[in-house]
Amino acid sequence: MEHSNNIETTADKKPNVLNLLACKCPRCRRGDMFANKNPYRLKETMKMNKVCPVCGQPLNIEVGFYFGSSYVSYALTIALSVTTFVAWWVLLGFSVDDDRIFYWLAANAALLVLLQPYLMRVARTGWLAFFVRYSRNWKTPPKEKYERVNEALENSW
């Protein structure tokens, strides 16, 4: 009996912010935002659930909402590029006498291309997290249905 109570309190603790890197709903940080967990199934990379399967939070707030995620994606790619630049500089160094900077550019470009499906998902999760905050009362349904969702125009972009 005591063991089951311990499990319940562990499950009710606030999940870590790093759950957003796993593309979890920002409101409950438990439900998956995307229909398929694998970002490398390219035909389904950006296919999102309409609402969070755990807390019911609408994930499509309005038409064109996720265009703003390009800013988050840009910041992520810049941060990743700076990180690889510093790591290359510390581990291998740069010199004006050889072409190491071009090797870094090629390696960084390849890394960004390989990570792009995942980065696009994390950018969408991060963008939604700016507008939908974590709620301790996530078990109660969301208060409002967003009125600016126009399902007829949803896939017109």
Secondary structure, 3 states (H helix, E strand, C coil): CHHHHHHHHHHHCCCCHHHHHHCECCCCCCCECECCCCCCCHHHCCCECCECCCCCCECCCCCCHHHHHHHHHHHHHHHHHHHHHHHHHHHCCCCCCCCHHHHHHHHHHHHHHHHHHHHHHHHHHHHHHHHCCCCCCCCCCCCCCCCCCCHHHCCCC
